[in-house]
Amino acid sequence: MSDKEPKVRVLCVYGNPKHGGFVHGCVDHIAAYLEGKGLEIDRLHLGECAIGDCIGCFNCLRTGKCSIQDDMGEIIERIRLCDGLVTGASVRNGLFPAIFKRFFERITYILGFGRELRGKYVLAIGAVGMAGGRKPLGRLITFRDFHTYVTDFLFFRTGIPTHRTVAEVAPTLDKAAEKFFNAVTTGKSLSWHARLNERVDNFIVRKFMLERNPDHVYDYVISKWKEKDLI
């Protein structure tokens, strides 16, 4: 990558409510690897952000703007600016951290239904103390339902209390980081299978939600789909 080329920007989302820990250490390791390869890294610690609960007012679906005034407006802009995301979070009670769920809910209608995450590259890291939670955690931290390009979802069992170290899994992290780097810098496209799933999903959303548009609730989403020639 030459100095004249615009840098590829990666947003690292630290999805646990506290600093440190195994998962956040893994995200730090990958961020350092990608920085060493010349990528621009933006670090987002959800635990430091004011993220309120979605109240289901549908203002974002109608206008593209959330009615809640907190840090999510800036966060959404940072997501829009990135070319790829590295995310990390741990299983909580068989599911996921509450703060990541609040974050996920607040981007769903604007970025998800607006198809603004389509094709963004994602490398996700999850962990559990003993067992369980891989599927529900993975669904959120990969943003797979938004038709992202998931280069990897690494999932580790750490023991209770945590005895696994980042150094132990460093070769696995490096391999995943290199795979992510190659995808995001070469602009690899979604597989035919992923594109087929996307077409089916778009048809269902268009037919049963957007074309009906009760009380103009989907006006913003419709405008974004028209921009992308999906309608």
Buried (B, 14 or more C-beta within 10 A) or exposed (E): EEEEEEEBBBBBBBBBBEEEBBBBBBBBBBBEBBEEBBBBBBBBBBBEBEBEEBEEEBBBBBEBEBEBEEBBEEBBEEBBEBBBBBBBBBBBEEBBBEBBBBBBBBBBBBBBBBBBBBBBBBBBBBBBBEEEBBEBBBBBBBBBBBBBBBBBBBBBBBEEEBEBEBEEBEEBBEEBBBBBBEBBBEEEEBEEEBEEBBEEBBEEBBEEBBEEEEEEBBBBBBEBBEEEEBB
